Amino acid sequence: MTADSASINLTHHFLIAMPSLEDELFAKSVVYVCEHSERGAMGLVINKPSELSMEGLFEKVELPLHRQDLMNAPVLQGGPVHTERGFVLHDALWSHEAQHIGEAVAVTPPVNAADAAQQEAHQAAAEAATEVAEEAAALSAVSDKDTVYASTMTIPGGLEMTTSKDVLEALSMGAGPKRVLISLGYSAWGEGQLESELAENSWLTVGADMAVIFDTPVEQRYARAMKLLGLEPWMLSNEVGHS
């Protein structure tokens, strides 16, 4: 796929890291792109587990978790921006399925002191991109009266991303979306930044497959995303270009 900044739209696509991308968080990562426009992009890394399980996350926000299918699922490191906040990627729902509560999801993530400097650098570098992404999210969120939760971005392709606590309340009660991915933090790119990284052969791109997001073990998602392009990880080298 060519990186034509005038026409490219990678919303509901995967970014698959090339071997040349050696950043600690993004190396061998798969990013699900939630929003992409001429002003920038935002997404969630879907294959980098944090130290928290879902059960541990719910303990931190002082909620019981009555979804046995989610107890041992990992909470992911979605990216270097706003790592203190939870981002819930899930199937789209209808407004009659839940009540609005509206409190923002805030979590104190586990901190690795050795990574503090790198996280601070990421945060500084992503500041402009964060503003772009948050404005895009604000424009998309809650504009549809059928949206279930208080702060939700509707993503073309059948998914939503929610940042309000009401989705956790629903899961706590044993309800909520059937398929759920929760991350701490997200990834963001400013105007033209993602296109530049594509031109530098930092990423492969492919249309997203929800089975990779929700039905594939975390450690297998990179290889499964590669297979969508007919590739295996061992086939890649720093010289391979985009598919």
C-alpha positions in Angstrom: 0.0 0.0 0.0 1.4 3.4 -0.9 1.7 6.2 1.5 -0.2 8.9 -0.4 -1.1 11.5 2.3 -3.8 12.9 0.1 -5.8 9.8 -0.1 -4.7 7.2 2.4 -7.1 6.3 5.2 -6.0 3.4 7.5 -8.9 3.5 9.9 -9.8 -0.1 10.8 -6.5 -1.3 9.5 -3.5 -3.0 11.2 -0.1 -1.5 11.3 2.5 -4.3 11.5 5.9 -3.3 12.6 8.9 -4.0 10.3 12.2 -5.2 11.7 13.6 -1.7 11.2 11.3 -0.4 13.9 13.3 -1.0 17.0 11.4 1.1 19.6 10.9 -0.9 22.7 7.1 -0.6 22.6 6.5 -0.7 18.9 9.1 -3.4 17.9 7.2 -6.4 16.6 3.9 -4.7 17.4 0.5 -4.8 15.7 -1.5 -1.5 16.0 -5.2 -1.3 15.4 -5.9 2.1 13.8 -9.0 3.6 15.3 -8.9 7.0 13.6 -6.9 8.3 10.6 -7.3 11.5 8.7 -5.2 14.3 7.2 -4.8 15.7 10.7 -3.2 12.6 12.2 -4.0 9.1 13.5 -4.6 7.2 16.7 -4.6 3.5 17.5 -4.1 0.8 20.1 -1.2 -1.8 20.2 -3.0 -5.1 20.4 -0.1 -7.5 21.2 1.9 -6.0 24.1 0.5 -7.2 27.5 1.0 -5.2 30.6 1.6 -6.7 34.0 -2.1 -6.4 34.8 -4.8 -8.9 34.2 -8.4 -7.8 33.7 -9.1 -9.1 37.2 -6.3 -6.9 38.6 -7.5 -3.9 36.7 -11.0 -4.2 38.1 -9.5 -4.5 41.6 -7.7 -1.3 41.0 -10.9 0.6 40.0 -12.7 -1.1 43.0 -15.2 -3.1 40.9 -16.0 -6.8 41.0 -15.6 -8.6 37.7 -18.5 -11.1 37.0 -17.2 -12.1 33.6 -15.3 -15.3 34.0 -14.3 -15.2 30.3 -12.3 -12.1 31.0 -10.7 -12.8 34.4 -7.3 -13.9 33.1 -7.2 -11.8 29.9 -4.3 -9.4 29.9 -4.6 -5.6 29.9 -2.5 -4.4 27.0 0.0 -1.5 26.6 -1.9 0.4 24.0 0.7 3.0 23.4 2.8 5.7 25.1 0.1 8.4 25.4 -2.1 8.7 28.5 -0.9 5.4 30.0 -2.9 6.2 33.2 -6.1 5.9 31.3 -8.1 2.8 30.1 -9.2 2.4 26.5 -11.8 -0.3 25.8 -12.1 -1.6 22.3 -15.3 -3.7 21.8 -18.1 -4.7 19.4 -20.6 -2.0 18.6 -23.7 -2.0 20.8 -27.1 -0.4 20.8 -28.3 2.3 23.2 -30.9 0.2 24.9 -28.2 -2.3 26.1 -26.7 -0.2 28.9 -27.1 2.9 31.1 -24.8 6.0 30.9 -22.7 6.6 34.0 -20.0 8.7 32.4 -17.1 8.7 34.8 -13.8 8.5 33.0 -11.7 5.4 33.4 -8.6 6.2 35.3 -6.0 3.6 36.3 -2.7 3.7 38.1 -0.6 1.4 35.9 2.4 -0.6 37.1 5.5 1.5 36.7 8.8 0.1 35.7 11.4 2.6 36.9 13.9 1.6 34.2 11.3 2.6 31.5 10.4 6.0 33.1 12.8 8.1 30.9 11.7 6.4 27.7 8.0 6.9 28.6 8.7 10.6 29.3 10.3 10.9 25.9 7.4 9.2 24.2 5.0 11.5 26.0 6.8 14.6 24.9 7.1 13.5 21.3 3.4 12.6 21.2 2.1 15.8 22.7 1.0 17.4 19.4 -0.3 14.1 18.1 -2.3 13.6 21.3 -4.1 16.8 20.7 -5.0 15.8 17.2 -6.2 12.3 18.2 -8.2 13.6 21.2 -9.9 16.2 19.0 -10.8 13.5 16.5 -12.1 11.3 19.3 -14.2 14.1 20.7 -15.7 14.8 17.3 -16.6 11.1 16.8 -17.6 10.3 20.4 -21.3 10.4 21.4 -22.4 12.0 18.2 -24.6 9.0 17.5 -27.7 9.0 19.8 -27.6 5.2 19.6 -24.2 5.0 21.3 -24.4 3.0 24.5 -21.7 4.5 26.7 -21.0 8.1 27.7 -17.7 8.5 25.8 -17.4 6.3 22.8 -15.7 6.6 19.4 -17.5 4.7 16.6 -15.1 3.1 14.3 -16.1 2.1 10.7 -15.9 -1.7 10.6 -18.2 -2.6 13.5 -16.1 -1.6 16.5 -16.2 1.1 19.2 -13.6 2.5 21.6 -14.9 3.6 25.0 -13.1 5.6 27.6 -15.9 6.1 30.2 -16.3 4.0 33.2 -19.8 2.8 32.3 -18.4 0.1 30.1 -16.5 -1.3 33.1 -19.6 -1.1 35.2 -21.4 -3.2 32.6 -18.7 -5.8 32.5 -18.6 -5.8 36.3 -22.2 -6.8 36.4 -21.6 -9.7 34.0 -23.0 -7.8 31.0 -21.3 -5.4 28.5 -19.8 -6.2 25.1 -19.2 -9.9 24.3 -15.7 -9.2 22.8 -13.5 -6.8 24.7 -9.9 -5.6 24.6 -8.7 -3.2 27.3 -5.4 -1.2 27.0 -3.7 1.4 29.1 -2.6 4.3 26.9 -2.8 4.7 23.1 -0.6 5.5 20.2 -0.9 8.7 18.2 0.7 10.4 15.2 0.5 14.0 14.2 -0.2 15.4 10.7 1.8 13.5 8.1 3.8 11.6 10.7 2.3 8.1 10.0 2.6 8.7 6.3 6.3 9.5 6.8 6.8 6.3 8.8 5.1 4.3 6.0 7.4 5.9 3.4 10.4 4.9 5.6 9.2 1.2 5.5 8.5 1.2 9.3 5.1 -0.5 8.9 3.2 -3.0 6.8 -0.5 -2.3 6.5 -3.5 -4.6 6.0 -7.2 -4.4 6.7 -8.1 -5.4 10.2 -9.4 -8.8 11.1 -11.5 -8.8 14.3 -10.6 -12.5 14.9 -7.0 -11.4 15.3 -8.0 -8.8 17.9 -10.4 -10.9 19.9 -9.9 -14.6 19.2 -6.2 -14.9 18.9 -3.8 -15.3 21.9 -1.7 -12.1 22.4 1.6 -13.8 21.6 0.2 -15.1 18.2 -1.3 -11.8 17.0 1.9 -10.6 15.2 2.2 -13.8 13.2 -1.5 -13.9 12.5 -1.6 -10.4 11.3 1.4 -11.2 9.0 -0.6 -14.1 7.5 -3.3 -11.7 6.4 -0.6 -10.6 3.9 0.5 -14.1 3.1 3.7 -13.6 5.0 5.6 -15.2 7.9 7.7 -13.1 10.3 10.9 -14.9 9.2 10.3 -13.6 5.6 10.8 -10.0 6.7 14.0 -8.0 6.5 14.9 -4.4 6.9 14.9 -4.1 3.1 11.3 -5.4 2.5 8.9 -2.6 1.5 5.1 -2.3 2.0 2.6 -4.8 0.8 
